[in-house]
């Protein structure tokens, strides 16, 4: 390094352009740095021992002093693992999960430094092979970089000393150099941006000040460029921070917590996994024998954790969250539940039905979702009502029935008017007398109504339109009745046989509009947070209702909420996947309405954790292989509830079609009364005619 620096100074001519440096290297005993210092220091002044009054007790700080850098010419094959950790060949340990963190003095991020190091490496590779040192071939060590900077500092100080003339100095001479003290002063005033950063000398003790040490960590995907003998760069180390002699430690990596020094590899690691008891995700395993550790639990999340462990090669220890909560933020901004344990690094992973939300993403990281879902309403099934005796009217709403009757009357009136207007509906009732002036029309108002009713009942009548205009009216009416009767017939069977489930609520809007049915969610859960943070008027109204009844509307966990739904008039707002699981095992409960939102469950990690991306890739692999679907089928499939549509057709009873008999009886009774009325009306009319006839006879006889 000493010769390399002198050669570069003479070659570049940027420093001391009118001077050529020559070097004299003396061999001394191994590790005899005192003799080297004595020979050099005697040249600078007579009382050279005063220069060794170093006040710093830190041996590493002493090694950064400018005098030892210049004068320590000791040659040895040992390397300082603290300074030269970056120069070790650690490629075999890169993927083994070994945790390595160290310091680096060489500022390889600088382009000038990289150029010098590259030239150094090329010359070292052309030199005769050296004994095995454990370092990468051609790699410049910290000691070599310090020696290089020391020579450049001498050159920088000599350039400032324009009035100093010197022929040559011998290391073995015992007479002090007359410019020694002055040169030392100039050396302390010189500044240089060298391979090891900015070099500034403390004028009091001659030690280096205000220097930086890079903090590096072994990474699988580190992007730090480190020159190797092949001309390529080794992506083994990643810079995660800087230590400055004045300001101290400054971590520059995004991961500023205790995971900073953790490699990305998860192999051979035991991770702490926090979770929560929630069927079917995490449950206590039923066994006659006492169980310990992870064997105590079973469920979807345990199967997922096992698959992730098989793919990534880590071990795990499952622990239940201490407060039994998922994680929510209180008014003071403090978190609880599993989110809190991840923030405090009590756990490495959170594998549970933990919803990915915006507020949680601020404080922890999530993997890609392993399950997608949404918020819905869990409510007990309404009691079914048998079809009434007049259920044959249900296929059409009352409005439609009214419109059909009005349409029948309207068509009858139009037919009556058109039949009166068109000449082709009038005929001679006496065809034997073609000259008769008497003509008749079959479409009286009563007959027109009868024609419309007959067509509506698909029975027809003896009246047949003759004119084109009346036939158009009849054809359009027949088409109308065809559609109405077909629609009525299609729905009639369902309304006669199926029990009607009349639920008081059908959606979240129905819940918000009423106060009779109490509703709520799990306290400090993502569902509660959704309604609390929502800006939609309907959900704001629902949150106002829940917050006004916190003691009764909000439940501690899903088990408590389900029990309330089964025993009281209560609706629980919860995740659709949980509702699906519950309704498969309790046929009295069901999901009301669709999904209020769309979200997903993810694996939680501390923010900046190196495990997140690997867990995400493993989840995507499980998804593509179909294992996530198979695990859900395994834990969600229950005994099942009987399908209502699968019931065999049963015989219709009086309760189904009894109303038809009532209508028939009413029609018969009505016809009897109408017949009696017709008889009375006709009898009275005939009596009036007979009285008129008798009166006329008496008048003729009298006159």
Secondary structure, 3 states (H helix, E strand, C coil): CHHHHHHHHHHHCCCCCCCCCCCCCCCCCCCCHHHHHHHHHHHHCCCHHHHHCCCCCCHHHHHCCHHHHHHCCCCCCCCCCCCCHHHECCHHHCCCCCCCEEEECCCCCCHHHHHHHHHHHHHHHHCCCCCCCCECCCCCCHHHHHHHHHHHHHHHHHHHCCCCCCCCCCCCCCCCCCCHHHHHHHHHHCEEEECCEEEEECCCCCCEECCEEEEEEECCCCCCCCECCCCCECCCEEEEEEEECCCEEEECCCCCCHHHHCCCCCCCCEEEEEECCECCCEEECCCCCCCCHHHHEECHHHHHHHHHHHHHCCEEEEEECCCCCCCCECCCCCECHHHHHHHCCCCCEECCCCECCHHHHCCEEECCCCEEECEEEEEECCCCECCCCCHHHCCCCHHHHHHHHHHHHHHHHHHHHHHHHCHHHEECCCCCCCCCCCCEECCCHHHHHHHHHHHHCCCCCCCCCCCHHHHHHHHHHHHHHHHHHHHHHHHHHHHHHCCECCCCCCCHHHHHHCCCCEEECECCCHHHHHHHHCCCHHHHHHHHHHHHCHHHHCECCHHHHHHHHHHCCEEEEEEHHHHHHHHHHCCCEEEECCCCCCEEECCEEECCCCHHHHHHHHHHHHHHCCHHHHHHHHHHCCCCCCCHHHCCCCCCCHHHHHHHHHHHHHHHHHHHHHHHHHHHHHHHHHHHHHHHHHHHHHHHHHC
